[in-house]
């Protein structure tokens, strides 16, 4: 991913191990945060940034941002959890070659799933996993509600 540094007017290229079109926004946020830390005296060199961005999953344990689990058929995991994230996920799906899209969506009870489902409506199949409680899913607290749209 190539970003132009407005202060220096130079282009910098970064390799990220997290996928998805939304990573460009996340990268800008990371670089802004690093710049603020550097202003406060933190010593963070470019090679530190480049090295860390190449191994975010290993360093943080974060998985599921447009993570390709299988190529044929294409199987992708994404942890989009709010309306903006879902919109970007739908855009990413529309940019990806596929014959069918099957979405398995999980949400806790306090999430507005009607909005999310409306964003997925042009896709073929949705399987919805809705937890009754806002906390972590426990086997006795979960219910499955399959929905077919499209």
C-alpha positions as CSV (number, residue, x, y, z in Angstrom):
1,X,0.0,0.0,0.0
2,X,1.5,3.4,-1.0
3,X,0.8,6.5,1.0
4,X,2.0,10.1,0.2
5,X,3.4,11.9,3.2
6,X,2.0,15.4,2.9
7,X,4.7,16.9,5.0
8,X,7.6,15.6,3.1
9,X,5.7,15.1,-0.2
10,X,7.3,11.6,-0.6
11,X,5.5,8.4,-1.2
12,X,6.0,5.5,1.2
13,X,5.0,1.9,0.6
14,X,3.9,-0.4,3.3
15,X,3.2,-4.1,3.3
16,X,0.4,-5.2,5.6
17,X,-0.5,-8.7,6.6
18,X,-4.1,-7.6,7.2
19,X,-6.4,-7.6,4.2
20,X,-9.3,-5.5,3.1
21,X,-9.8,-2.2,1.4
22,X,-10.4,-0.5,4.7
23,X,-6.8,-1.1,5.8
24,X,-5.8,2.1,4.0
25,X,-7.8,4.1,6.6
26,X,-6.4,2.0,9.4
27,X,-2.9,2.6,8.1
28,X,-3.4,6.4,8.1
29,X,-4.6,6.1,11.7
30,X,-1.6,4.1,12.7
31,X,0.8,6.5,11.1
32,X,-0.9,9.5,12.7
33,X,-0.7,7.8,16.1
34,X,3.0,7.0,15.5
35,X,3.7,10.7,14.6
36,X,2.1,11.8,17.8
37,X,4.1,9.4,19.9
38,X,7.3,10.5,18.1
39,X,6.5,14.2,19.0
40,X,6.3,13.1,22.6
41,X,9.8,11.6,22.4
42,X,9.1,8.0,21.6
43,X,11.8,6.6,19.3
44,X,10.0,4.8,16.6
45,X,11.9,4.4,13.4
46,X,10.5,3.6,9.9
47,X,12.0,0.1,9.9
48,X,10.0,-0.5,13.2
49,X,6.8,0.6,11.5
50,X,7.4,-1.5,8.4
51,X,8.4,-4.6,10.4
52,X,5.3,-4.3,12.7
53,X,2.8,-3.8,9.8
54,X,4.1,-6.9,8.1
55,X,3.3,-9.0,11.2
56,X,0.3,-7.5,12.9
57,X,-1.4,-10.9,13.2
58,X,1.6,-12.5,14.9
59,X,2.2,-9.5,17.2
60,X,-1.4,-8.9,18.3
61,X,-3.3,-12.1,17.6
62,X,-5.8,-10.1,15.5
63,X,-7.3,-12.3,12.8
64,X,-10.4,-11.9,10.6
65,X,-9.9,-8.8,8.7
66,X,-10.6,-10.0,5.2
67,X,-8.6,-13.1,6.1
68,X,-8.6,-15.6,3.2
69,X,-9.0,-19.0,4.8
70,X,-9.4,-21.0,1.6
71,X,-9.0,-20.1,-2.1
72,X,-11.1,-22.6,-4.0
73,X,-13.9,-22.1,-3.1
74,X,-13.0,-18.7,-1.7
75,X,-13.7,-18.6,2.1
76,X,-13.0,-15.3,3.9
77,X,-13.3,-14.4,7.5
78,X,-14.0,-10.8,8.5
79,X,-14.9,-9.3,11.9
80,X,-16.8,-6.3,10.7
81,X,-19.0,-5.4,13.6
82,X,-20.6,-2.0,12.8
83,X,-22.5,-0.4,10.0
84,X,-19.4,1.3,8.4
85,X,-17.4,-2.0,8.7
86,X,-20.2,-3.9,7.1
87,X,-20.5,-1.4,4.2
88,X,-16.8,-1.8,3.5
89,X,-17.1,-5.6,3.7
90,X,-19.9,-5.5,1.2
91,X,-17.8,-3.3,-1.1
92,X,-14.9,-5.7,-0.7
93,X,-17.2,-8.7,-1.6
94,X,-18.5,-6.8,-4.7
95,X,-14.9,-6.3,-5.9
96,X,-14.1,-10.0,-5.5
97,X,-14.8,-12.6,-8.2
98,X,-17.4,-15.1,-7.0
99,X,-20.4,-17.0,-8.2
100,X,-22.2,-17.0,-4.9
101,X,-21.6,-15.2,-1.6
102,X,-22.6,-16.9,1.6
103,X,-22.4,-14.7,4.7
104,X,-22.3,-16.1,8.2
105,X,-22.9,-13.2,10.5
106,X,-22.7,-13.2,14.3
107,X,-24.0,-10.5,16.6
108,X,-24.8,-10.0,20.2
109,X,-28.3,-9.0,21.2
110,X,-27.6,-5.2,21.5
111,X,-26.5,-4.8,17.9
112,X,-28.9,-3.4,15.2
113,X,-28.9,-6.3,12.9
114,X,-31.8,-5.0,10.7
115,X,-29.5,-2.3,9.2
116,X,-26.7,-4.9,8.7
117,X,-29.0,-7.3,7.0
118,X,-30.3,-4.6,4.7
119,X,-26.7,-4.0,3.6
120,X,-26.3,-7.7,2.7
121,X,-29.7,-8.0,0.9
122,X,-28.2,-8.3,-2.6
123,X,-26.1,-11.3,-1.6
124,X,-27.6,-14.7,-2.0
125,X,-27.6,-16.4,1.5
126,X,-27.2,-15.2,5.0
127,X,-26.9,-17.4,8.0
128,X,-27.5,-15.3,11.2
129,X,-26.1,-16.3,14.6
130,X,-27.7,-14.0,17.2
131,X,-26.8,-14.2,20.8
132,X,-29.5,-13.3,23.3
133,X,-27.1,-11.6,25.7
134,X,-24.6,-8.8,25.0
135,X,-21.8,-10.8,26.6
136,X,-19.8,-13.7,25.2
137,X,-21.7,-16.6,23.8
138,X,-22.3,-19.5,26.1
139,X,-23.9,-22.6,24.6
140,X,-27.1,-22.3,26.6
141,X,-27.5,-18.6,25.7
142,X,-27.2,-18.9,21.9
143,X,-29.8,-19.3,19.2
144,X,-29.6,-19.8,15.5
145,X,-31.9,-18.1,13.1
146,X,-31.3,-18.8,9.4
147,X,-32.4,-16.2,7.0
148,X,-32.4,-16.4,3.2
149,X,-32.4,-13.2,1.3
150,X,-32.0,-12.3,-2.4
